[in-house]
Amino acid sequence: MKTKKINLWMMLLALMLSVSFVACNDDDDNDEKMVEEMQNSITDVAAGDENFSILVQALKKVGLDDDLAASGSMFTVFAPTNAAFVALLEELDADGLDDIPNDVLTSVLLYHVVSGNKMASQVTTGYYSSLSAGPEEGYTLSFYIDMSSAMINNRAKIIQTDIKADNGVIHAIDKVILPMSITDHAIANPSFASLVAAVTKAELASALDDDQSLFTVFAPVNDAFTTFLANLGVELADLTKDDLTPILLYHALSGFIPAADVTSGYFPTLSQAFNQGISVKADVNGGVMLNAESKVIATDVVATNGVIHAIDMVITPPTVVDIAIDNADFSILVEAVVKAELATTLSGDGPFTVFAPTNTAFEALFQALQISGINDLTKEDLTPILLAHVVSANAVSSGLTNSSVPTLNPQKNLTINIDNGVTIDGNIKVILADIQGKNGVVHVIDKVIIP
C-alpha cells in the first residue's frame, strides 16, 4: 500500500456521494427548537481566540456554531488553527471556505469532535469515534491518536491541550484531519505496517481505497505477520503478488459488518476459488475467533468505505480438510480421515465436494454398529465409507440437480434430490451447505453415508 499523495479536493467531493452526513441546524429551525446557549461554550472560547477565527467562520457557515454552544452535551474538539485551515485550502487549490460544499465541510468539521469531555490526561493511544457520520446509519467515522507522538491519523499534531469550556474542552491541532478510507487507516496506524507492506506488494491498495464499495477487513497486526512469516520460514520479500493476493483477500468481506452483527457461522470472503468466495468461520462465544485460531482484538474502526477489525493471527484460505479441522463438530470425521490416511489426498488441488457428517451423525452410526468409536474400525473399514462422501467436483448447492452422482468410491453413487431441500439417498439431509474451501466445497449432513 503506497503512501499516497492524496488528491484532497476529489476526496472531499467523494464524501458527498459515499457518506451520509449529520444534518445541521438551519436558522429556519430556531422557531421550532430553542437552543440554550452558555456564556463560555466551546464556540465562545474558540471565538475569543484569534488562532481559531477560520474554524469559527467554518462552524458558522454550516450552522455548527449553535450546536457547540448548546447546553446538555459535552464535547471534545480537536481544533485546527488558522494556519491549519490555510494549509488545507492551499492543498485543495481553493480560494476559501466558500469553495467547499456545506455538507462536505460539515462532515470534516464533525470529524474533529468527540462526544464527552476528554482532558489531555484522559486521551490515550487508540481509536476514537468522531461525530461525523459513517457509511452506515448508527456508526460514525473513526480517527487514530498516537500519543507517543501526539499525532492524529499520522497527519495532525496536537500542539495545545486543555482549553476549557463550560461544555467541554478544546485541544489545538496543526492540520485539518480528513475522513479516511480503509487504506488510509492502515497507513495511519503503525501497528499495521506489515499489512501495509503486504497490500502494497499485492497491489491491492486501490481496491481497499474505493469509496464506491463497502468492505469489512479483519486486519492482522504486525506481530501476526511476524508469526506467519516465521512459520513459513520466509521474509515478506520472498512472497510474490500471487502468493499474497489470495491470503490478503481472505481477510476482506463485502459489505459493512460491525462487531455487533458478527455471528457464529461461515462468511464468504473476497478470496476466490472456483468462482466462489472462500469461507471464513467465525465463533463469537467468549470473544470473536476466526477459523478457531485468530482472535479479534479490536473492533469497529469505521472508515469512509467500511469497517476494520484487528486480529492477532494471519488466516489463510483453508482446504476441505482444514475446514473440518477448524470445526469442533467434525472432530470424529477428522479422526476418521487421519486413520484412513486420506488427509493428504483431500488436501490436494481437487476439486472436491465433501458431504461431511457431524459428530452426532457418527455417534448414531457407532450406536447402530454397537461399537464405541473410530478405534473399533480399521483403515480398511473406514476408507470406502469416507470416499463415498466425496465427489470429484466443486458442486455448490445451487448447481445440484435430481441426479445420481459418482463418488471417489467406485462402488457408490449418491442419489441427490433437491425437491425439498437437499437430501442424499432418500433420508440423509444437507443441514448446512456451501462452505467453500480453496480446493473444494463442504456440505454438512446429518447421517453417515454407508456404501
C-alpha positions as CSV (number, residue, x, y, z in Angstrom):
1,M,0.0,0.0,0.0
2,K,1.7,3.2,-1.1
3,T,1.8,6.4,0.9
4,K,-0.4,8.4,-1.4
5,K,-0.2,12.0,-2.3
6,I,-4.0,12.3,-2.0
7,N,-6.0,14.4,-4.3
8,L,-7.7,16.0,-1.4
9,W,-10.2,18.0,-3.4
10,M,-11.5,14.9,-5.1
11,M,-11.6,13.0,-1.9
12,L,-13.7,15.7,-0.3
13,L,-16.1,15.8,-3.2
14,A,-16.4,12.0,-3.0
15,L,-17.6,12.3,0.6
16,M,-20.8,13.8,-0.7
17,L,-21.5,10.6,-2.6
18,S,-20.3,8.0,-0.1
19,V,-21.0,9.4,3.4
20,S,-24.4,10.2,5.0
21,F,-23.8,13.5,6.8
22,V,-25.2,14.7,10.1
23,A,-27.7,17.4,9.4
24,C,-27.0,20.9,10.7
25,N,-29.5,23.2,12.4
26,D,-30.8,25.9,10.0
27,D,-31.9,29.4,11.0
28,D,-35.4,28.3,10.0
29,D,-35.4,25.7,12.7
30,N,-35.0,28.2,15.5
31,D,-38.8,28.8,15.8
32,E,-39.2,25.0,16.4
33,K,-36.3,24.4,18.7
34,M,-34.8,27.0,21.0
35,V,-31.1,26.4,21.8
36,E,-30.0,27.3,25.2
37,E,-26.6,29.0,25.0
38,M,-24.0,29.3,27.7
39,Q,-21.7,32.2,28.5
40,N,-18.4,30.2,28.0
41,S,-19.3,27.5,25.4
42,I,-16.8,25.8,23.1
43,T,-18.0,28.2,20.4
44,D,-17.4,31.2,22.7
45,V,-13.9,30.1,23.7
46,A,-12.9,29.5,20.0
47,A,-14.4,32.9,19.0
48,G,-12.3,34.5,21.7
49,D,-9.0,33.1,20.4
50,E,-7.8,34.7,17.1
51,N,-6.0,31.5,16.3
52,F,-9.3,29.8,15.7
53,S,-11.1,32.5,13.6
54,I,-11.3,30.4,10.5
55,L,-12.6,27.5,12.5
56,V,-15.3,29.7,13.9
57,Q,-16.1,31.0,10.4
58,A,-16.4,27.4,9.2
59,L,-18.7,26.4,12.1
60,K,-21.0,29.4,11.4
61,K,-21.1,28.7,7.7
62,V,-22.7,25.3,8.3
63,G,-24.6,26.1,11.5
64,L,-22.5,24.0,13.9
65,D,-21.6,27.1,16.0
66,D,-25.0,26.8,17.7
67,D,-24.5,23.0,18.3
68,L,-21.2,23.5,20.0
69,A,-22.7,26.3,22.1
70,A,-25.7,24.3,23.4
71,S,-26.0,23.0,26.9
72,G,-26.9,19.5,27.8
73,S,-24.0,17.8,26.0
74,M,-20.2,17.7,26.5
75,F,-17.7,17.7,23.6
76,T,-14.0,17.3,23.0
77,V,-12.9,19.3,19.9
78,F,-9.6,18.8,18.2
79,A,-9.5,22.4,16.8
80,P,-7.4,23.2,13.7
81,T,-5.6,26.6,13.9
82,N,-5.9,29.2,11.2
83,A,-2.6,28.0,9.8
84,A,-4.0,24.5,9.5
85,F,-7.0,25.8,7.5
86,V,-4.8,27.9,5.3
87,A,-2.7,24.9,4.5
88,L,-5.8,22.8,3.7
89,L,-7.1,25.4,1.3
90,E,-3.7,25.5,-0.4
91,E,-3.8,21.7,-0.8
92,L,-7.3,21.9,-2.2
93,D,-6.3,24.8,-4.5
94,A,-9.4,26.6,-3.1
95,D,-9.7,30.3,-2.6
96,G,-11.7,30.0,0.6
97,L,-14.3,28.1,2.6
98,D,-17.0,29.1,0.1
99,D,-15.4,26.7,-2.4
100,I,-16.2,23.7,-0.1
101,P,-19.8,22.5,-0.2
102,N,-21.6,22.7,3.1
103,D,-22.2,19.0,3.5
104,V,-18.6,18.2,2.9
105,L,-17.5,20.9,5.3
106,T,-19.9,19.6,7.9
107,S,-18.5,16.1,7.7
108,V,-15.0,17.3,8.0
109,L,-15.7,19.6,11.0
110,L,-17.6,16.9,12.9
111,Y,-14.7,14.6,12.3
112,H,-12.8,16.8,14.7
113,V,-15.4,16.4,17.5
114,V,-15.8,13.6,20.1
115,S,-18.7,13.2,22.5
116,G,-17.7,13.8,26.1
117,N,-15.2,15.9,28.0
118,K,-11.7,14.3,27.5
119,M,-8.9,16.2,29.1
120,A,-5.4,15.6,27.8
121,S,-4.7,13.2,30.7
122,Q,-7.6,11.0,29.5
123,V,-6.5,10.8,25.9
124,T,-4.6,7.6,25.2
125,T,-3.3,5.9,22.1
126,G,-6.1,4.3,20.1
127,Y,-9.2,4.9,18.1
128,Y,-11.9,7.4,18.8
129,S,-15.4,7.8,17.3
130,S,-16.0,11.2,15.9
131,L,-19.4,12.8,15.4
132,S,-19.0,12.6,11.6
133,A,-21.5,10.1,10.2
134,G,-20.1,6.8,8.7
135,P,-21.2,4.9,5.7
136,E,-23.9,3.0,7.7
137,E,-26.5,4.6,9.9
138,G,-25.6,4.5,13.6
139,Y,-21.9,4.4,13.0
140,T,-19.5,7.4,13.0
141,L,-16.1,7.8,11.4
142,S,-13.1,6.8,13.5
143,F,-9.7,8.5,13.8
144,Y,-6.5,7.3,15.4
145,I,-4.4,9.1,18.0
146,D,-0.8,8.1,18.7
147,M,0.1,9.7,22.0
148,S,3.7,8.7,21.7
149,S,3.9,11.4,19.0
150,A,0.7,13.4,19.8
151,M,-0.4,12.7,16.2
152,I,-3.9,12.2,14.9
153,N,-4.2,10.0,11.8
154,N,-0.4,10.4,11.3
155,R,-1.3,13.8,9.9
156,A,-2.1,16.4,12.6
157,K,-0.1,17.1,15.7
158,I,-1.7,18.2,19.0
159,I,0.0,21.4,19.8
160,Q,-2.0,22.8,22.8
161,T,-4.3,21.0,25.2
162,D,-7.0,21.5,27.8
163,I,-8.5,24.8,26.7
164,K,-11.6,24.5,28.9
165,A,-15.2,25.5,28.1
166,D,-18.4,25.0,30.1
167,N,-19.5,22.2,27.7
168,G,-16.2,20.5,27.0
169,V,-12.6,21.1,26.1
170,I,-10.5,22.1,23.1
171,H,-7.2,20.7,22.0
172,A,-5.5,22.6,19.2
173,I,-4.0,20.8,16.2
174,D,-1.7,22.0,13.4
175,K,-3.6,20.4,10.5
176,V,-7.1,19.7,9.4
177,I,-7.8,15.9,9.6
178,L,-9.8,14.3,6.9
179,P,-12.1,11.3,6.9
180,M,-10.1,8.2,5.8
181,S,-10.7,5.1,3.8
182,I,-9.7,1.6,4.9
183,T,-6.4,2.0,3.1
184,D,-5.7,5.4,4.8
185,H,-6.5,3.9,8.2
186,A,-4.0,1.1,7.7
187,I,-1.3,3.6,6.7
188,A,-2.0,5.9,9.6
189,N,-1.6,3.2,12.3
190,P,2.0,1.9,12.7
191,S,0.6,-1.4,14.2
192,F,-0.5,-2.3,10.6
193,A,2.9,-1.5,8.9
194,S,3.4,-5.1,7.9
195,L,-0.1,-5.3,6.4
196,V,0.5,-2.1,4.5
197,A,3.7,-3.6,3.1
198,A,1.9,-6.8,2.1
199,V,-1.0,-5.0,0.5
200,T,1.4,-2.7,-1.4
201,K,3.2,-5.7,-2.8
202,A,0.0,-7.3,-3.8
203,E,-1.2,-4.1,-5.5
204,L,-4.5,-4.1,-3.6
205,A,-4.3,-0.6,-2.1
206,S,-6.6,1.0,-4.7
207,A,-9.2,-1.7,-4.2
208,L,-9.5,-1.0,-0.5
209,D,-9.5,2.7,-1.2
210,D,-12.6,2.5,-3.3
211,D,-15.4,4.6,-1.9
212,Q,-17.9,3.1,-4.3
213,S,-18.0,-0.2,-2.4
214,L,-18.1,-1.2,1.3
215,F,-15.8,-3.7,2.9
216,T,-15.2,-5.4,6.2
217,V,-11.5,-6.1,6.8
218,F,-10.0,-8.3,9.5
219,A,-6.6,-6.7,9.7
220,P,-3.7,-8.6,11.2
221,V,-1.3,-6.6,13.4
222,N,2.4,-6.6,12.9
223,D,3.0,-9.4,15.4
224,A,0.6,-11.6,13.4
225,F,2.6,-11.1,10.3
226,T,5.9,-11.8,12.1
227,T,4.5,-15.2,13.4
228,F,3.0,-16.0,10.0
229,L,6.3,-15.4,8.1
230,A,8.3,-17.2,10.8
231,N,6.1,-20.3,10.4
232,L,6.7,-20.2,6.7
233,G,10.4,-19.7,7.1
234,V,10.4,-16.7,4.7
235,E,10.6,-12.9,4.6
236,L,7.8,-10.8,3.1
237,A,10.2,-10.0,0.3
238,D,10.2,-13.8,-0.6
239,L,6.5,-13.8,-1.3
240,T,5.1,-12.8,-4.7
241,K,2.0,-10.9,-5.5
242,D,0.3,-14.2,-6.5
243,D,1.3,-15.6,-3.1
244,L,-0.1,-12.7,-1.1
245,T,-3.3,-11.8,-3.0
246,P,-5.5,-14.8,-2.0
247,I,-4.3,-14.5,1.6
248,L,-5.0,-10.8,1.9
249,L,-8.4,-11.0,0.1
250,Y,-9.3,-13.8,2.6
251,H,-9.2,-11.1,5.3
252,A,-11.8,-9.0,3.5
253,L,-15.6,-9.4,3.2
254,S,-18.0,-7.4,1.1
255,G,-20.3,-5.0,3.0
256,F,-20.2,-3.2,6.3
257,I,-20.3,-5.7,9.2
258,P,-19.8,-4.1,12.6
259,A,-18.9,-6.3,15.6
260,A,-22.5,-6.3,16.8
261,D,-23.5,-8.1,13.5
262,V,-20.8,-10.8,13.6
263,T,-22.4,-14.1,14.5
264,S,-21.1,-17.7,14.7
265,G,-21.1,-19.2,11.2
266,Y,-19.4,-19.1,7.9
267,F,-18.9,-16.0,5.8
268,P,-17.8,-15.7,2.1
269,T,-14.6,-13.6,1.7
270,L,-13.2,-11.8,-1.3
271,S,-10.7,-14.6,-1.9
272,Q,-12.0,-16.8,-4.7
273,A,-11.9,-20.5,-5.6
274,F,-13.9,-21.9,-8.5
275,N,-15.7,-18.5,-8.8
276,Q,-16.9,-18.7,-5.2
277,G,-15.9,-16.7,-2.1
278,I,-13.8,-18.9,0.2
279,S,-15.5,-19.2,3.6
280,V,-14.1,-18.0,6.9
281,K,-15.5,-19.4,10.1
282,A,-16.5,-17.0,13.0
283,D,-17.1,-18.1,16.6
284,V,-18.5,-15.5,19.0
285,N,-18.5,-17.4,22.2
286,G,-16.0,-15.8,24.6
287,G,-14.9,-13.2,22.0
288,V,-14.7,-13.5,18.3
289,M,-12.4,-16.1,16.8
290,L,-11.7,-16.8,13.1
291,N,-11.1,-20.3,11.9
292,A,-10.5,-21.3,15.5
293,E,-7.1,-19.7,15.6
294,S,-7.2,-15.9,15.1
295,K,-8.7,-13.6,17.8
296,V,-10.3,-10.3,17.1
297,I,-8.5,-7.9,19.4
298,A,-10.0,-4.5,18.4
299,T,-13.3,-3.7,16.6
300,D,-15.3,-1.1,14.7
301,V,-12.7,1.2,13.2
302,V,-15.1,2.9,10.9
303,A,-13.8,4.2,7.6
304,T,-15.5,6.1,4.7
305,N,-15.8,2.8,2.8
306,G,-16.2,0.1,5.5
307,V,-15.0,-1.1,8.9
308,I,-11.8,-2.7,10.2
309,H,-11.4,-5.3,13.0
310,A,-7.9,-6.0,14.1
311,I,-6.8,-9.7,14.6
312,D,-3.8,-11.4,16.2
313,M,-3.1,-14.1,13.6
314,V,-2.9,-14.1,9.8
315,I,-5.6,-16.5,8.4
316,T,-5.2,-18.5,5.2
317,P,-7.7,-20.0,2.8
318,P,-8.5,-23.5,4.0
319,T,-8.6,-26.8,2.2
320,V,-11.7,-29.0,2.8
321,V,-9.6,-30.8,5.4
322,D,-8.8,-27.6,7.2
323,I,-12.5,-26.7,7.2
324,A,-13.1,-29.9,9.1
325,I,-10.2,-29.4,11.5
326,D,-11.3,-25.9,12.3
327,N,-14.8,-27.0,13.4
328,A,-15.2,-29.0,16.6
329,D,-18.4,-30.5,15.2
330,F,-16.3,-32.5,12.7
331,S,-13.7,-33.9,15.2
332,I,-14.8,-37.5,14.7
333,L,-14.7,-37.0,10.9
334,V,-11.1,-35.7,11.2
335,E,-10.1,-38.6,13.3
336,A,-11.5,-41.0,10.7
337,V,-9.8,-39.2,7.8
338,V,-6.5,-39.3,9.6
339,K,-6.9,-43.0,10.5
340,A,-7.7,-43.8,6.8
341,E,-4.7,-41.8,5.7
342,L,-6.9,-39.6,3.4
343,A,-5.9,-36.2,4.8
344,T,-3.1,-35.7,2.2
345,T,-5.3,-36.7,-0.7
346,L,-8.1,-34.4,0.4
347,S,-5.6,-31.5,0.8
348,G,-4.6,-31.8,-2.8
349,D,-5.7,-29.5,-5.6
350,G,-9.1,-31.1,-6.0
351,P,-11.8,-30.0,-6.7
352,F,-13.6,-32.0,-4.1
353,T,-17.2,-31.8,-2.8
354,V,-17.3,-33.3,0.7
355,F,-20.6,-34.3,2.3
356,A,-19.4,-34.0,5.9
357,P,-21.2,-35.9,8.7
358,T,-21.3,-34.2,12.1
359,N,-20.1,-35.9,15.3
360,T,-23.8,-36.6,16.1
361,A,-24.1,-38.5,12.8
362,F,-21.0,-40.6,13.6
363,E,-22.3,-41.3,17.1
364,A,-25.5,-42.6,15.7
365,L,-23.5,-44.9,13.4
366,F,-21.5,-46.2,16.3
367,Q,-24.6,-47.0,18.2
368,A,-26.1,-48.8,15.2
369,L,-22.9,-50.8,14.8
370,Q,-22.7,-51.4,18.5
371,I,-19.1,-50.1,18.7
372,S,-17.5,-47.5,20.9
373,G,-15.9,-45.3,18.2
374,I,-13.4,-44.9,15.5
375,N,-10.9,-47.1,17.3
376,D,-13.1,-50.1,16.6
377,L,-12.9,-49.6,12.9
378,T,-9.8,-50.3,10.7
379,K,-8.4,-48.2,7.9
380,E,-9.9,-50.8,5.5
381,D,-13.3,-50.3,7.2
382,L,-13.2,-46.5,7.0
383,T,-11.7,-45.9,3.5
384,P,-14.7,-47.0,1.4
385,I,-17.1,-45.2,3.8
386,L,-15.2,-41.9,3.7
387,L,-14.6,-42.0,-0.1
388,A,-18.4,-42.4,-0.5
389,H,-18.7,-38.9,0.9
390,V,-16.5,-37.2,-1.7
391,V,-17.4,-36.2,-5.2
392,S,-14.7,-35.1,-7.7
393,A,-16.1,-31.6,-8.4
394,N,-16.8,-28.2,-6.7
395,A,-20.5,-28.8,-6.6
396,V,-22.2,-25.9,-4.8
397,S,-25.8,-26.3,-3.8
398,S,-27.2,-24.0,-6.5
399,G,-25.7,-26.4,-9.1
400,L,-27.2,-29.6,-7.7
401,T,-30.0,-31.4,-9.5
402,N,-32.0,-34.5,-9.0
403,S,-29.4,-37.0,-10.2
404,S,-27.1,-39.9,-9.5
405,V,-23.6,-38.7,-8.7
406,P,-20.4,-40.8,-8.7
407,T,-18.1,-40.6,-5.7
408,L,-14.5,-41.4,-5.1
409,N,-15.7,-44.8,-4.0
410,P,-16.2,-46.5,-7.4
411,Q,-18.8,-48.8,-5.9
412,K,-21.0,-45.9,-4.7
413,N,-23.2,-43.3,-6.4
414,L,-25.1,-40.8,-4.4
415,T,-28.8,-40.2,-5.2
416,I,-29.3,-36.4,-4.9
417,N,-32.8,-35.0,-4.6
418,I,-33.5,-31.2,-4.3
419,D,-37.3,-31.2,-4.3
420,N,-37.5,-30.3,-0.6
421,G,-34.0,-29.1,0.5
422,V,-31.1,-31.3,-0.5
423,T,-31.3,-35.0,0.5
424,I,-29.0,-37.9,-0.2
425,D,-30.1,-41.5,-0.7
426,G,-33.6,-40.7,0.4
427,N,-33.1,-39.8,4.1
428,I,-29.8,-38.0,4.6
429,K,-30.2,-34.3,4.9
430,V,-27.8,-31.5,4.0
431,I,-28.1,-29.2,7.1
432,L,-25.6,-26.6,6.1
433,A,-24.4,-26.0,2.5
434,D,-21.6,-24.3,0.6
435,I,-18.7,-24.0,3.0
436,Q,-16.2,-23.1,0.3
437,G,-12.5,-24.1,0.6
438,K,-9.6,-23.4,-1.7
439,N,-9.8,-26.9,-3.1
440,G,-13.5,-27.7,-2.9
441,V,-16.7,-27.2,-1.0
442,V,-18.2,-28.8,2.1
443,H,-21.8,-29.6,2.7
444,V,-22.8,-30.7,6.3
445,I,-25.0,-33.8,6.6
446,D,-26.9,-35.4,9.4
447,K,-26.1,-39.0,8.8
448,V,-23.1,-41.1,7.7
449,I,-23.4,-42.4,4.1
450,I,-23.0,-46.2,4.0
451,P,-21.8,-47.7,0.7
